[in-house]
Amino acid sequence: MKKYDLAVIGGGSAGMNLIRPAAAKGWKCALAESSHLGGTCINVGCIPSKTLIFSARVMRMVSEANNYGVTVNQPEADWPAMVRRKDRLVGRIRNRNYSEVEQNRNIDLFEGEATFSNPQELNINGDKIFADKIVIAAGSRPSIPPVSGLDQIEYLTSTTAMEMDELPESIIILGGGIIALEFSQLFNHLGVKITVLQRNQRLAPVLDPDISAEIQKIITEEGIEVITGVEVRSVGSQGSRVYAEDYSTGSPVRYSAEKLFIATGRISNGDRLALDRADIETDESGFIKVDNSFKTSRDGIWAIGDITGGPMFTHRAWHDGMLLGKHLVEEAEITNVGRLIPFAVFTSPEIATVGMLEKEAVRAGYDVRVQRFEIGHLGRALSMDQYKGFVKLVSDRNSGKLLGAHLLTPEAGELIHELIIAIRFGAKIEDLKDMMHVHPTLSESIGKAAWAE
């Protein structure tokens, strides 16, 4: 049996960001990875999807070039070339992670599925690993709903959709969350006919309601068919096409396309780890329960990242790993409670949010003030032919303190960081009003929102 100071299950953002400081401290570390180092983000998530989204944006920009005085031929989507570009980029980033691990004498990489034999022992392809401390960072995977007929047909997920050999003529997307928003626009911009079937009454309920409504309007105007409030009970195939049947009105309504894309959330990978052998408690959805320092129900075992549930963002997983590293390696007091966790959705225009939604601020007892500035009134946006979207600020009317910010603008994923800092350090609306922004820039929209009545 091989003995280690620390064993980490999962080589994604959370696990890698934890194991680095431990190895630098001189700890002997074991790293178990069942797929590829880098986790979901690098291999089948953020990086590859945003690479393809950028290709689709370029195609759309070229197709509209005549509007800007640039004469071009109508572009065509070379999907295999886009996928090859994506794969090259993923390979370069992935290889950096492998090089880092291979060159670190304090890290042993075990490639395979790790399962618990007991609370201090792991089995990885027959290798028995004993560790004083074990951290579970095994992530999540696409959730497949219990829909009749789904096991009888081929379907796409956020992983396999980026591995297709060619673009289909049409796709039904089952689900209307963040993944559905990004992929629906990606494929629509490449000329694929898209139908989104959303169980909820609005798209991406995690978003500010005004943003949900506006992004639905935008993608509908682009030609994406959006049906909300559906109840898909069965799917099937007929010839070369697949279909989904909606029973929300009583009688089935059938939607048909060449491909079916499942985008109904993500589930924990905890069911693959034999957690019962270590007496590790999970919630009703299979996510590992942790306290405010990521400790599980079993002494000597911690869990970080997607496998603990909550907001499933790479930056949050990275932050989990950083915090737990401070706790274990530096013996610092930490807490994962009350963190400010922003996020962005890479639609066109982009969406970004941080802090409280309006309804959350009301529930928390604040005298809420909402200010909104339409991006179509901004000089820089007009010069870019961008008329749709807005900046929405949520604050406490009594103190003026900024509580939340919600953007639907070009480059919202970049603009949001000014507002992250503002909320993080307790800024007030008056601070945003007093701040000078460069003209003409998109960031002026933040100051103008602060001045809005």
N, C-alpha and C positions, 0 to 999 in steps of 0.2 A: 504494500500500500504506500502511495506517495503522500507525503505530508506537507501542508502549506500553511502559511500564516493567514492567507485570504484566498478564497475561491469565489469567482464571479461567474454567474451563469448569464451569458448574453454579452456579445461584443458590439452592441449598438452605442448610441450616444451616452446613455446613462452608465453602462458598464465601463466603457472606455474612459470616461471622464473620472470615474472613481479609481480605476486600477492604476492610472498614471501616477498620482501622488503616492499611492501605497508602494508601488515599485521603486519610486524615487527615494522613499524613506528606507529602502533596503528590505522590505518585506518580500518573502518568497510567495509569488502569486500564481494561481492557476486560473486560466480563462477558458471557459467552455463556450463554443459557438456552433450551433447546429446548421447554419447556412453560410453566410459570408460576413466577415467583419464589416462594421459600419451600420449594421442593423437595417431597419425598414427605410429610414430616411435616405441613406446613400444608395441603397441597392434597388429598392422598389417603391420609394415614396417621394419625398420632397425633391431631391435632386433630379431624378429622371423625369418626373412629371413636369417640373418647372422648365426643364430643358425642352421638352416637347411643346409645352405651352408657349415658350418663346418662339419656337419655329412657326407655330400657328399664328402668332401675332405678326411675325414678319410677313407671312403670306397674306394676311388680311391687310397689312399696311401697303404692301405692293399692289394688291388688287384695288386699293383706293388711291393709288399714287396720282392718277389723273386729276383728282380733286385738288391737288397741291401744286399743279403746274409741272408735274413730272410725267413724261410720256413713256409708258411701258406696255409690254404685251401682257395679256391676262395670265397670271401665274397658275401653275399646277402643283399639287401636293405630291412630292416624292416621298411617300411614307417610309419605304425601306431605308432611304438615305437619312431621314430624320431619326429613325430607330438606331441606325449605325452611329450617328453622331452622339446620341444619348448613351449608347453602350460604351463608346470610347471614353466619354467623360466619367461615367460611373467606374469604369475600369481603372482610370488614373487615380481617382480618389480612394477607391478600395485598396489599391496596391500600396498607397501610402500608409494605410492602417496596418497592412500585413508587414511592411518593412519596419514600421515602428515597433511592433510586437516581436518580430524575429530578432531585431537588434538589441532588445532589452533582456539582459541576462536574468532578470528577476521575474520574468513572465514566461510561463509555459502555456502554449496554446494547445487545447484539446478540441479537435474538430469532430463534433457529434452531439447527439441529444443527451443532456445531463438529466439524470433522475436521482431522487434521493433514495438511499438505502436505509439511512437513519439520520437523525438531526445533524450529525457532523460528517457524514460520509456520502459521497456522490459516486455514481457509476456512469462512465462515459465510454461507450463502446467496449466494455470489458475492463477499462482502466478504473481502479478504485482510488478515489481522491479523498483524503482526510484533511479538514481545514478547521482551524480555530474559529474563524469567522467566515460565514457564507453570505453572499449578497445575490439576490435574485433580480436580474434585470432582463428577463426573457421576452419582454414585449408583448405584442398583440398581433392579431391577424384579421383579415376581413371576416365579418359575420355573415353567415349564410342563413337566411330566414327559413322557417319550416313551411314552405309553400309547396302545395301538391304539384308533382310533376317535375320539380326542379332537379331531382336526382336522375331524371330520364333524358335531360338535354345538356348540351354544352353551353356554358355561359361564361361571361367575362367578369373579372374583378379588377380592382385598381392595380393589381399586379399584372395579370395576364393581358389586360387591355393595352399595355405598353409593349407587348411582345408579339402582337399580331403580325402576320406576314404581309397583309395588305389591308387597306381601309375598306370597310363594308359600305354599302349604299345607305344603310339606316341602322340605328341603334335605339332600343328601348332602355332607359336607365331606371331601374327600380330603386327608389330612394331619392330624397331631395335635400340632403345635407351638404356640407362643404365639399366633399369629394364629388358629389353629383354636379354641383355648380361648376367646379373647375373642369371636369372632364366633358360636361355637356358643351361648354363654350369651346374647349380645345377641338373637339371633333366637328362641331358646327362650323368653326372657322376654316376647317379643312374640307368642307363641302359635304359632310355626312348629315343626313336628316335625323334629328334627335327628338325623341319623345321622353319627357321626364314624368314618371308616375310617383307622386309623393303622398304618403299616408296622412301626414299632418295637413292642416288647413293652410299652411304657408311654408315656403322654402326656408331651410336652415333656421329652425326655431331658436337656435343658440344666439342668433344675431339680433340686433336692434330691430324691432318690427318695421320701422320706416325703411331700413336698409333692405330687409327681406322683400318688402313690397316693391321697392325701386329696382332691385336687381332682377326680380321676376319680370317687371315691365321691360327692362333693357333686353334680357335674353329672349323674351317673347317677340319683341320688335325685330330681333336678329333672325327670327325664323324658328326658334326652338319651341316646340309644343310642350306646355306645362299643364298638367292636370293634378290638382291637389284634392285632398280628402278621399283618396282612393282606398279600396280594400281588395288587394290582389290576393286571391285565394288559390289560383292555379295558373300554371304555365305549361306550354307544350310546344310541339313543332308540327309544321305542316309543309311538306316538301322541303325546300331549302330555307324556309323562314321559321322564326319562332314567334310565339305570341304570349301575352299576359292577359288574364281576364279579371276585370274589376267588378266586384259585386256590391259596391257602395250604394247603388240605386235599387238593389234587389235583384234585378235581372242582370246577367253578365254582359259587360261591354268588353269586346276584344280589341286589343291593340297589337299590331303585327309589325315586325321588322326583321332585318337580316340577322341581327345579333341582340342578345339580352345581356345587360351590364348590371351586376348586383352591387349596389352602393348603399347598404343598409347598416353601416357602422362597423365597429371592430369588437372583437372579443379577446379575452385573456388567453395567453398561452400556458397558464398555470395547470391546465388539465393534462399537460404533457410531462409534468415533472414529478409525479407521484408524491404530491405534497402531503398526503395523508401519512406517509411513512415518517414524516418529520413533525407531525401534529401542527401544521401551519393552517391557520384559519383563513377562510375566504368568505366573501359576501355572497349573496344569492346569485350574482352574475358571474362568479368565479374569479373575481379580482381579489388579490391578497390584501388583507387588512393590515394596516400599519399605524403606529402612533406618530406623534409629531416629530420624532427623530428617525422615522422609517423602520423602526423595529417591528418585527412580526410578533405573533403570539408565542414564538419559541425563542428562548435566549440564544444569542449567538448567530441569529439569522435576521437579515434585513432585506427589504425589497424596495426597488426604485423604478421609476419610469412607467410605461403604459400598463404594466402588469398589476399596478396598484389602482387602476381606474382613474377617474377624474379627467381633466383636460389632456388629451393625447397629442402633445406637440413636442417636436424635437428639442426646442429650447427649454421646455419644462423638464424633459428627461435629462438634458445636459445639466440643468440647475440642480436637479435631484442628486446627480452624481457628484457635483461640486460640493453640495452641502454635506452629504454623507462622508465624503472624503475628509472634510474639515473635522467632522465628528469622530470618525474612527482613527484617522492618522494623526490629527493635531489635538485630539481630545477636547475639541471646542463644543460649547453648548450651541445647539441649532434648533430651529423649528421650521416645519414645512407649512405651518398654518398662517393664513393672512398674506401670502405672497401675491404680488401683483403679476398676473400672468397674461400678457398681451397675445394677440394672434392676428394673422393676416390670411386673407383668401385671395388667391391670385387669378381673379376674374379680370375682365376689362369692362369698366374700371375696377381697380383693386378695392378690396374691403380690408379695413383694419380696425381693431377695437381694443380698448384697455379700460380697466376699472368697471364701475357699475353701469348697468343698464338703467334707464329711467325708472322702470318698475321696481328694480332692486333698491334704488335709492329711496323711493317712496316707502317701501316695506321697512327699510332701516330707520324710518322716522325723520328723514330730512325734509325741510321745506324746499322742494326741488325747483330749480330753475333750468329751463332748457333753452339753448341758443343754437340757431342753425344758420349756416351760410351756404347758398347754392353755388356750386363750383362754376356754373355757367355765367356768373357775374364777374369772374376773375380774368384779368387781362391775359395772364400766361396761359390759362386753360383755353381761352378763346383763340389764342394764336396757334394752339395745338389742335383746334377743332374739337375740343372736348367740352360738351355742354351738359352732360348728365352727371349727377352725383351731388354730394354735399358733405359738409363737416357739421357734426352735431356734438355739442358740449353739454354735459350734465354737471351741475354744481349745486352747492348748498346756498340758498338765497341769503341766509343769515350771516354766514361767515365769508361767503364768496369762494370757498375752497372748491377746487375742481375735483369731482368725484369720478367722472367717466368721460370717455371720448370715443366717438364712433364715426369712421370715415368711409365714404364711398367716393373715391377720387382716383385720378391717375397717380401712380406711385404711392398709394396709401401705405403700403408696407414700409416705406422709408419715412414718410411724414410722421407716422405714429410715434416715432422715438422721441420727438420733442415733447409729446404729451405724456409718454411714459415717465420721462424725467420730471415733468411738472407734477404729476400725481405722486410720484415716489417721494418727492421732497416737499409736498404740501403746498404747492403753488395755488394762488387764487386767480380768479378771472382777471382781476386788475393787473396781475403780473403779466398775463398774456397780452393785455391791452397795451401795457407800457413797453413791451419788447418790440424792438425794431427788426422787421424782416426785410430781406433783400427784395427789391422790385426789379423786374417782374419775375416772381417765382410762384410755384404751387404752394410753398409754405406760408405765403401771405394769407391763405385761406384760414389758417388757424387764428391769426390776429383779427381777421375780419369777423370770424365767428364769435370771438370774444366781445366784439363791439356790437354784435347783433342784438336787437331788442326782442 
